[in-house]
Amino acid sequence: MPNPVYSHELRHDRATLERSLRAASPTPFWLDNPDRPAARPALHGEIDADLLIIGGGFCGLWTALIAKERHPEWMIVLLEQQRIAWAASGRNGGFCESSLTHGEENGRLHFPTELDTIHRLADENFIELERTIERYSIDAEWHNSGIMVVATEPHQVDGLMPDPDAEPLDMSAPHGHGASAVYRAGVFKRKGYSYVHPAKLAWGLAAAAEKLGVHIFEHSPVTELIDAPTTATAHTPEGQVRAERVALATNVFPSPLKRLRLATVPIYDYALVTEPLSEDQFEAIGWTENNGITDSGREFHYYRKTSDHRILFGGWDAVYHRGRKVKPSQDQREETFLLLADHFFTTFPQLRDIEFTHAWGGAIDMSTQLMAFHGATRKGNIAYSAGYTGLGVAATRFGAQVMLDLLEGRDTERTRLRMSRRLPIPIPPEPIAYPLIRIVRKAVAKSDRTGKDGPLLKLMALFKVGFDS
């Protein structure tokens, strides 16, 4: 069997890779910004609210903004344990996809009879997301420029073709979407793929919500959530909020609801950003358009341009750290940064002399269905949305709508979906989780090398646990 293009074995000299990373800042590129808003104060004292939102990432911010648009009279409070956009919402790649299912094949695996409805709702959600950015004049660096999906292994080529929304590319001729000797085939997709500066989007959503009257408190972690007959009370170190309704947008962080603790697991994703590149350097790699690029393995890279002409290059080495904890110390991983640099130079050897200015990582909340789930408690006064598995930039807006529908007691197309009425298959607790995830990851890596699923992945597919996205 020929060696795969990408592996865990470094192909470039380690000293060369270390040199390319020597000046890389650990701060996520998007947050390394002088225009970052000043910190908001923490909650002090007691507040009564119509709606309390726990979590200040995309999901919580969309919930706050849409709730205030629906109910201008409501007293709405949002509590964030650190800073707006400090976690996954401010350190992701800024890929904004319309999909709610993490790919067509994954959608068919879990919700085959609802897929047409899900696609329509996804398209509507995507349109409304862009309209919201325009309506509130949010400087999110939004642009619709499509994505090129490439095959880097022979067995991946046929898998690119069945998509009716994909335009086959002649990889032997210039097309401007990117060129590399490792690309065996490629298609271009325009519908449903946009790009944002994720931190600016979060900051803009927060500012828009505050202008409508939402109260946002940072550095206010919820230490306890008590659900009483008529209200729920959230305690913070220096205050509390009593609310008729609560929306949980905690995602990768442990949920106040114990029933959700095994529904997700924190998987760490890592990324690099290059120094600014010249037009000549982009022409050398055939990348003169503004699209993003991804390869088509289950372990995949994602890369895109930034507004100041850098390349963000991330993904592939998704890591589960033993213990199921989310720790700041795990945001840096030299082994993965070296691997990403090695893969970058394998893809674009013409850029082997460049340096990376930023190298960071962080946790995303993975569920066994590789897409979000939503729901509410029996009384209907506490709703939740989580498990986005790296697809949250646009899908969180949909999750916010589901939570608000549930909290309002509305029967809608969104609340009737199975993803809004059931939890995914749980991921076992430690000490089982770590060895199990390692075994599964090895099986996925082997499948990427051979193009065939082994017995373990076939067995998991029978239980509706897939890995295609």
N, C-alpha and C positions, 0 to 999 in steps of 0.2 A: 504494500500500500504506500503511495507517495506521501511525503510529509505534508501536513496541512500548512497553509500560508501563515496562520497565526497559531501560536502555542504558548505554553508557559516557559519554554526554553528561550533564553535571550539569543538573538541572532547577531546583534551588534555588540561591539566591545563595551563592557560594563563601564569603563572609565569614560568613554564617549557619552554614554547615556547619563552618567552622573554629572558630567560637565554641562549637559543640556538642561539639567534640573537645578543647577547649583544656586541660582538666584530666584527660584520659584517661591512666590509668597504662598503661605498656607491659607490666606483669606480667599474665599470664593471670589472669582473675578467680578461677578455682578455686584457684590457688596463692597468691593474696594473702590468706593465711589465718593467723591467729596460732596455730592448732592444728597447723600443719604440723610433722611429726615432725623431731626433730633429725637432723642428718646422721650417717650410719653411717661407721665408719672404713674406710679403704682397705685392700686386701689387702697384707700384708707377709709375706714368707717363702713357703714351699712347702707345698702341701696336696695330698693324694691324695683323690679323690672317686669315687663310683660314677656320679654325674651332675653335669656342669657345665652351667649355663645362662648364656648370654651375652645380656644385655639385661634391664633391669628395668622394662619397660613391662608392659601387660596380658598380652601373650603369654608373656613370661618368668615373670611372677608366677603366672599360672594353671598353667604347667608345673611350677613349684616346688611349689605347693600340692597339685596332683593327684598328682604323683610321690610326695610324702611320704605322702599318703593311701594310695596303692597299695603303697608299699614303705617302711614306717616304719624299716626297718633300713638303708636307703641313706644314705650320706653325700652330701648335696646342697649344692652351692655355686652361688650366683648372683652374677655380676659385672655391675655397672652402671657405665657410663663417667662419669656425673655423679650425679644424684639420682633416687631412685624417683619416677616420674611427672613428671619435668621436661619430657619431650618430648610426643609426640602423646597419650599416655595422660593427661596432666594439663592439656591445653589444648584438647581437643575440646569439642563442644557438649553432651556428656552424653546424647545420643540413644542408646538401647539397643534395637536391633532384632533380632528372631529370625532374620531372613534371613541365609543364607550366600552368596547369589548376587547381592546388590545389585539385587534386583527380579526379578519373574517373567519379564519379557521377556528380560533378560540371562541368566537361568538357562536359558531355552529355547534361546537362541542357542548356548550352549556345552555344556550337558549335558542335552539333551532327554530321553534315555532313562533318566537317573538322577534326574530331578527329583522324583519321588514320594519316593524314598529320601532325597534331600537335604532335602526339606521335613520329613519325619518326624524325621530326625536334628537338624534345626535346632530343631524344637519341643522335643525332648527336652533339647537343650543349654540352651535358654532357661529351661526349668523348673528344671534343675539349677543354673543360675546363681543364680536367685532363692533356691533352697533353701540354697545355699552362703552367701549373704549372711545368711540367717536363722540358719544353723547356727553361724556364727562371730560373730554379733551385730555385723556390720560396719555402721557408721553411714554408709551411702552415699547417704542421702536418696532411696532407691529408691521409685518410685511408678509404678503402671500407670494411665495416664490417656489413652492413645490419641493419635492424630495427625489433624489436618485437612489434607487435600491439596486445594489450590485451583488452578483454572485462571485465569490472568491474560490469556490471549490466546484469541481465538475458536476457533482450531484445536485448543486443548488440551482443550476441553470434552468432546468425545466420548471422549477417551482416559481420562477418569476413570471411566466407567461400567462397563466389563467386569469389574471386580474384584468377585468374589462376597462378599468380606469387607468391602466398603465400603458404608456407609450414606449414600445421597444426602441432601444437606442443602438445605433451602429457604433460599437466601441472602437472600431478601427478608424473612424473619422472624427474630426473635431466637432464637438457639440456644446462645449462650454460648461457642462455640468460637473466636470472632474474627470481626470484620466490617470490611470495607474496600471502598471504591468500586472498587478495582482487581480485586476478586474477581468473576469471571463465573460460576463454579460451584464447588461444593465437595463433598467426601465426607469421612466420618469413619471411621477405622479404629481399632479397639481392640485386636484380637488381635495380639500380637507387637510391641507398641510400649510401652516403658517409658523412664524417665528416671533418671539418677543424677547425683550429684556425682562426676565422674570421678576427681578427685584423692583424694577420701576413699575411693573404691572401691579404688584402687591402694594407698593407705596401709594400708587394712584387710586387703587380701590379703597384703601384705608382713608385717604383724604376725601374721596367722594362720599364715603359713608359718614364721615364726621360732619361734612357740610350739611348732610341731611338730618343730622341730630344724633347719630350713634355715638355712644360713649365708649372709648377704647382705653384700656388700661394695660400697660406693659409691665414686665417684671412682677406679675401677679399670678403665680402658679396656684392652681386649685389643689388644696391639700385634702379636702374631703367634700363629697357631694352627698347630701342627705335628702332623700325623697320622702316628703311628708304627704298627707292626704290631699292638700290643696296647693301646696307650693313645694319647690325644691330649693334647697339652700346650698350654695357653694361657698366654702370657706377658703380664704387666702391668708397668708401670714399676718396681714394687717387689716383685714376687712372681710365682709361677706356680702353676697348678693342673694336675695330671695326673689325667685322668679316663677311665674305661672308655667313657663315653657323653657326647655333647655335644649340647645343644639350642640352635640358633641362633635367637634372637628379636630380631634386630637391625633387622628391618623396613626403615625408610627409610634407615638408615645402611649404608655399604658392607659387604657380606657378606665374611667371611673366605674364602668359597668363590668363586673367580673365575667359575665357571659361572653364578652368580646375578647378576653385576654388571649385566647388561643386561636382567634380568627386570623391574626396576622403575625408576621415575624419580621424583625428588622434586617433588611439586606442592604449592605453598604455598596454604594456606587461611587466611582472616582472619575475625575476629569482633569485634563490639562488645558492650558491656553497658551498659545505661542506669543512671541513678540509680534508687533505689527509687521506685516509683510508688504512687499512692493507689488505693483502691477506685474512687473516682470516675473516675480516669483509665482504669482497665481497663474500667469500664462504658461509658465514652465510645467505646471501640473494640470493644465487644461481646465482650470476652474475659474472662468470669467463671469459666470452667472452667480446669482445670489441664493441658490438652492442649498438645502442640506443634503447630507449623504448618510446612508446606513448600509451595512452589509447584511446578508440574509441568513446567517446562522442563528441558532437559538442563543448562543453567546455572541452578541453582536456589538459593534462599535456604532456610535453616532457622532457625526461631526458637522460643523457649520461655521459660517463666517460671523464675525461680530461687526458692529457698525464702524469700529476703528481698524478694520482690516486684519484681524487676527483669525486664527483657527482654534475653535474649541473642539477637543478630541476626547471622548470619554466612553465609558461602558465596558463591555466584554467581561471584565474580571469582577463579577458580582460576588460579594463576600459576606458570609454569615459568620459573625464572631461568637464564639462559645459563650453561653450564658444568657442569650436573648436580651441583652442590655443595649441601651443607646447611650454611648459615652463619647464625650468630646475627644478623648485620646484616640478613638478609632477613626476619626476624620482624616488622619494622616497615615499613609501606609506606603513606605518606600518601595516595597516589593511590587506593588501594583503600579506605582508611578513609573518605575523602571520598565515594567512590562508595556505600559501604554506608550512610553517614548519609543520603545523598540518597535512596536506595531506601527506607530506613526511613521518612523523612518523606513520601515519595510514598505509601507504604502506609498510614501513620497520620498524616495531617496534623494531627489533633487534638493530637498530642504534639510539635508543632514547637518548643515552647519548652523541652523537656527537654535535659539534657546526658548525655553518655556518660562513665562513670567508668573504663572499661577498653577498650583497643584493642590487640589482639595478633594474631599469626599464627604459623604454623609449618608444617613439611613433613609431608606424608603420602606413603606409598609407593604410587604408582599402577602397576598392571599393565595390560596391554592387554586382559585379560579382566574388568577392574573388580572382581575379587574375589580372595581369597587362593588361593595355591597352597602345596602341602606336599610334602615328599619327604625322601629320605635318600641318603647317599653309597653307593657300591657295597658297601662293607663293612658298611653298616648301623649304624655307630657314631656318625655325625654326622647329625642330622636338622635340618630347617629349615622355617619357616613364615613367609610374607611376602606382600606385595602386597595388603593389606587395603583400600586405596583408600577410606579414610574409614569403613569399616564394621567396625571392630575391637573395639568395646566388648564385644559378646557373642561375635562370631565367633572372637576370639582364644582363648576357652576351648575351642572345637572344635579349633582349630589345635594347641593344647597337647596335647589327647588324641591327635590324629593323630601328632604327633611322638613321644609316649611309646609308642604302639602300635608304631611303626616301630622305635624303639630297643629295645623288648622282643622284637622279631621276631614280633609277633602279626599274624595274618591276620584283619582285622575289616571290617565294613561301611565303616568310615571309611577304611581303607587301600586298599580296593578301588575307591574312587571315582576318577574320572579326574583330579579336582583334586588328588589325592594321588599321582598317578603320572606327571604330565607338567608341563612348564614352559609358561607362556604364551608367545605370540609375543614375541620380544625387541624392545626399543626401541633403535634404532640409537644408537651413541655420537656424541659431538660430533666434528666440527662439524655433523653432520647433524641431530641431535636438535632443536636450538633452532628452526631454520627449519621443520622438519617439524611440530613441535608447534604453532607459530604458524599454519601453514596449516590444520591440522586444527581448531584452535580457531575460526578464522574460519568454517570450514565448519559447525561446530556452532552458532555464533551465528546464521548465516544460516538454518539449519534451524529454530532456535527462533523466528525472526522469521516465516518463511513456512509452517512446518508441513510442509515437504517436504525430503527428503534430496537433496542434489546428487550429481553423479557420484562425487566422492571418497568420501563416506560410503557410498554404495552399493557401491563397489569394496571398501572396507575391510570391509563386512559380509560379502562373499563369503569373506574370509579370517578370519571369526569375530572381527572387531574391531568392537565396538559401543559405543554411548554412552548407552544407556537404563538408568536405574537407579531 
